[in-house]
Amino acid sequence: MVDLMVDSAVPMLKTWERRIENGGGRTEIKIDEDLKNYSADVISRASFGSSFFKGKQIFMKLYELKKAVSKPNLLVEITGIFRHIPTRSNREVWRLNREIRSLILQAAKDRDFDDGQSSRENNFLQTILHSASVAGNGYCSGSGRNAEDFVVDNCKTIYFAGHETTAVSATWCLLLLATHQEWQHRARAEAAELCSGKPPDAQSLLKMKTLAMVIQEALRLYPPGAVVAREALEDLKLGTLNLPKGINIFIPVPTMHLDPNIWGSDAAEFRPERFEHGVLNACRLPQMYMPFGVGPRTCLGQNFAIIELKIVLALILQRFCFHLSTNYRHSPTLRLIVEPEFGVDLIMSKVGLN
């Protein structure tokens, strides 16, 4: 899917180039929404193949749903009772869920499984539909779920997990590169050498060691997911704690990533070189590094996300130089994922003209 990701980035890059030209060779760009649109395009193409434009409708609804469910409500968080009361916000959530379900099922029904183009495509929806087709043989049995629920739930999971998380991670990477020019120069030189002015391909992506270190360090400092949650399936003892069956355990990822006892006295600093020899040698306890979760439930889209990040960053670095705008206000905030509260503004120019 490398070519797919490159194609998705082209409109954003051309838009930035036009804005820079119109600004006399230098302009300020708020990058957040552009990167979210890029990631939305990637996941839509990956999910729906040639019908990816239908995914854009689903994205709009999911974005509204995310905003609706991420509004803080202490009573709901403590009791859970109000989740089932037909309040204004709950009715909005229920409406969006119905509309999203309808759009996903319509996209699935529109697939041509005879000899049309869709039957030859390799995308997530095709795989999900194939899995759902064996639901009657026990794939979904035992959980009370039918094939339609299986399709809808998996599509929603892919969208939620694969869209804004990657876009926000790219935003943090660019912010850190904007404030650490030496690493921006190193990453640009690597991309220029490996790609020779062309879009990255599968082979060049494997060789991007500097960019990999930058991404890993950005994910350490600003992990998209703030917690890893687990439920105790039986009574157990964790250290000196006795945990009863059914209790939920929340592991604060930023705390794990910034512990000076694990990462050293420079734990709060941007130092990609700590990953020069891989995650296993980056800190005293490598299992404390969990931007994609940990254990058997580690994010299935980890490799997909890393490739997507490498591609968009390599394309941007080859075309643009950038610095952090004085309008930027640093305020990481939790809205289901950790993102810049006020967005990220960069002063951008074309490579060789700054």
N, C-alpha and C positions, 0 to 999 in steps of 0.2 A: 504493500500500500504506500510505498515511498512516493511514487509519481502522483498518487491521489493527494497526498499531503502537500506536495510542491504546488500542484495546480490550485489547491485551496488558498495558498499564501499569495499567489500572484496578484489578485485584485487589491489586497491590502498594500502590497509593496508599491504598486502603480499609483494608488491613491496618495501614499506618502510622498512619492517622487513628485507628483503634481503639486502637492501642497508646498514642498520645498522650493520648487521652481517659481511658484506664485509668490513665495515669500522672499524672493531674491537670493536663494541659495541657503537659507537658514530659517527654520520656523519651529514653533512650539507645538507639540502634538500630545494630546492625552491618549495614551495607548490602550487603555483598559478595554473599551468597547470594541475596538478594532481586533484585538486579540481574541476576545470572546466570540466575535463573528467568525474569525478564522477557525477557531476550535469547533464552533457549531457546524461550519461547513465540512470540516474533516469528519466529525462523528456522524453527520447526516449522510455523507457519501459512503462512509464505511458501513453504516447501518442499512441504508436503503439502496445503495448502488446507483443505477441510472434514474431511480425515482427519488433521489436525495432531496429534491425541492420540496417534497411533501414533509420531509423531516423538519423543515424550517417552521412550518405551522406548529408542529409538536413542540419545537423548542420554545416558541413564543409562549405557549400555554404552560410549559414546564417552568419557564422563568417566572411567570406570574405565580405559579404554585409555590415555587421556592420562596418568593417574597412573602407569600401569605403564611406559610408554615414557620418561617423564621422570625416572625414578630414575637418578641418576648412576652410571655404570659406566665407569671409566677404561679398563679392558681392551677393552671393546667399542668405545669411541670411538677408541682408538689402532689396534686391529687389525681390528675388525669380525668376527673369527672367531666369537666366542661368540654372535653373533646367530642362528646356525644350530644351536646345540647345545641339546638339549631340557632346559634348566635349568628350575627352578620358575617363574621370572619369564617366560621365553620361552614356556613352555606356557600361562601365563596370557594373554599377548599373543595367541598363536595362537588360543586359545579365544574370546577377545573378538572377534577379527577374524571368526571363523566365525559367531558369533552376530549380529554387526552386519550381515554380508553377508546372512544369512538374513532378518533383519528388514526390511532395505531392499528386497530382492527380493520379499518378501511384500507390502509396501506397494505396490510397483509392479504386482504381479499383481492386487491388489485393485482397481485402477483400472478404472472402467467406461468404455470408449471408444465405446459405442454412442450412447445418448441420455441417459445419466445426468448427475448434477450435475457429476461430476469432469471430464467432457469439455468443460464450459463454463467451467471454472476457469482462471485465469491464475496459475500458480505454477511454481516451479523444477522440480519433479518432472515436471510436464506437458511442460516444455520439454526436459528431459533425455531423457524417453522418446521425444519426437518426433525428437530428434537420433539417438538410438540406433536408431530404426526404419529409418533409412537407412544403418545400418552395413554392410549387405550391398552397398550401392552404393559402398563405399569410404571411408565416414566413419571407421571404426576400423581399416581394413585397413592393412597395412604395419607395424603395431606389435605384431602378435600378440595384440591385444585383441579380445574379443568384445563383444556388446551388453550382456551382464550385467556384465562388468567395467567397461564404460563407465558404466553407471548407478550401480553401487556406488561407484566411484572418485569420480565427480562429487558424489554425495550426501555422502560422507565429507568431501570438500574443502569443500563449502559449510558443513557443520556445524563443522568445525574452524576454518575461516577466519572464519566469521560469528558465532560464538557468544560465546566467552569474550573474544575481542579487544574487541568492542564493550562488553561488560559491564564489563571491567576499565578501559577508557577512561572510561566513565561514572563509575566509582568514583574514578579520579584527578581527574576534573573536579570532582566534589562535594567531594573533600578540599581541592582548591585554592580553591574558592569558599568553603569553610568557614574557611579560614585567611586569606582576603583578602576581608573583608566588603564593602569598597567595590565590588568587582567583582560580588559576589553581589547587592548592591542594584541595581547598574546592569543586570545581566542580568534580574533580577526585574521591574524597571520596564519594560524593553523587552518582555518576555513579556506583562505585564499590558496594556500599550498595544496590542500587535498582536493579542492574543487576546481581550481584553475578558472574561476569565473563562471563555472557552470553550476546548475542546481546539484545538491548532494545526491549521491546514489547510495545503495546499500553498502558498497565496499568502503566509500569514504566515511560514512557514518561510523563504521566499526573502528576507524582509526582516529576519531576525534577524542583524544584523551583529555586535552585541556578543557574542551567544552563539557565533557562528562564530569570533570572535577568541579567546574563552576555550577553545573546543575545539581550535583550531589550536595554541595555546600549550601546552595540556595534552599534546597529542600530541607536541609538541617535547620537553618535559621528560620525559615518560614514554611513549615510543613502545612499543606492544605488542610489536612484533618487534624483537629485539635486533640482528639481523644481516640484511643482504641478501646472498645467496649467488649466485655465478655461476660457471660452468665455462667455461674458455677452449676454444673450439671449434677453434682453430688456434694456432700459435706467434705470439706478439705481444709488443710492447714497450709497457710502461705506465710512462711517465716514464723512469726510469733502470733499471727492472726488466725483465729478459727472462723472460717467462712461457711455459713449454712447453704444448703442446696437452694438454688433459685435466686441468690443474691447477685446483683450486677456489679461488676468491677470496671472502673473507668481509669485507664492509664493516660495521664496527661503527657502527650507527645512533646510539646515544647519544653517541658521540664526535663524530660529524658535527654533532649537534644542540647540543652544548655547547661548541663550539670558540670561544673569545673572539675569535680572529682573524677569524671569519666573522660572529658574532652581536654582538660588542661585549663590553665589560668586564662587562656585566650578564647574560651568557649563562646563568648559573645561576639567575637570578631569574625569577619569574612576572610577565611584563609582556605581557599580551595586546595592548596597543596597538601592539606591533611589527608586528602583522598588519593594522593599520588599512587599509592600502592593498594588501592581498593578499600572497600568498607571494612574488611576484616582487620586492616592495620591502621584504621583512622582513629580509633579510640581504644580504651582499655577493655570495654565490653561492647563488642559490635552489635549484640542483640538489642542494645539501647537505641540504635538507629532504625527508626520505623516510619519513614514518610509514606510507605505504602502498606502499613500494618505490619504484622509479624506472625510467624507460624503458619499452620496449614491454611489459614484464611487470608494470607497475603493477597493484595489486590491482583486480580487476574490481568488487568490492563497495564501492569507496570511497564513492560517492554514497549507496548504501543505508545504510552505516554512519553517515555524517554526518547523514542524515535521522533515523535511529533515535536518535542521540545528542541531536539538537536536540529531538525530541519528548519524550523522557523527562525531559530537563533542564528544558524549559519547563513541563511538567506539575508537576514537583516544586517548581520555583521559585514557581509561582503558588499553591501550597498550603502550603509549609513554609518556615520559617526554620531555619537549622542552624549549629551551631558544632562544632569539633573537640573530642572528648572527651579528657580527661586520660589515659584508658586507652589511647589510640592510641600504638603504637610504630612509628616510621618505619623500615621495612626493605624497600625494593624488592628483589625477588628474582626470578631467572629460573627459571620452570617452563614451558619452551617459550615462554611470553610473560612480560613483565615485570609482576609484580603485587605488591600489598602482602602481605608474608609473614604478618602477623598480622591482616589484615583492617583495615577502617576503621570506627571507632565515631564516630557523630555524635550530638550532643545536639539533638533536633528538637522544634519546636513549630509550631503552625499560624500561618500568616500573620495578623498583627494581634493575636496573643495573646502574643507573646514579650516 
